[in-house]
């Protein structure tokens, strides 16, 4: 989902080799980039364009509520003025236009152009359109409670045929959803507290390293939990679809093009949300 750059190269003996290699890599990267118009077309066909509208609304409405509930359970309920400042900042930062702009730019800068025809062809098929519509409809659903959704989804899994259960499990596998979800939660768990510290000078000071280390220690538990959450979520999202489009979707996601776009669209979503959080100002 995310690509982390390695450290600085310091050995002078390999500078000339590195320079040549970097020039070659730059040429490949330049060929791999696509226009923002192409990126937007893919976003619209895949449903991400519409989903980001729902995401923006959910973040504007849910961020403060989540803070209030979480801090209350921790025994440190926030004061009303703090919540109002956060709400005002969230209303500005989490606009659909901002999220779409960041996601579109991320796709355009990282998309491998050679995959575009295959991606466009899939998302224009009847199966691809049905998958997209199911995902868009689910993203707009008012039911965002993870516990309730997981319970409802697992009930669907348990009632499904063995073939359907295997298909849903395969979707979890090919989309690598548990790892992607864990990455996002960890990254958001680092960015959000650092951002919120701007809104409360009295808040306990935290460091990015400390936050990340603490969250990374929980990665195995997070990944295990997301195995169930993802399985239940897919069962809910695709409950109205027959096995045929799901099988076609699974096969597509297992291709190089499907894998690339799945990882990249998740990276674009994460960049949009984390960018909006970081942009929040008191």
ABEGO torsion letter per residue (X at the ends): XBBBBBBBBABAAAAAAAAAAAAAAAAAAAAABBBAAAAAAAAAAAGAAAAAAAAAAAAAAAAAAAAAAAAAAAGBBBBAAAAAAAAAAAAAABBAAAAAAAAAAAAAAABBAAAAAAAAAAAABAAAAAAAAAAAAAAABABABAAAAAAAAAAAAAABBAAAAAAAAAAAAAAGAAAAAAAAAAAAAAAAAAAAAAABAABBBBBAAAAAAAAAAAAAAAAAAAAAAAAAAAAAAAAABBAAAAAAAAAAAABAAAAAAAAAAAAAAAAAAAAAAAABBX
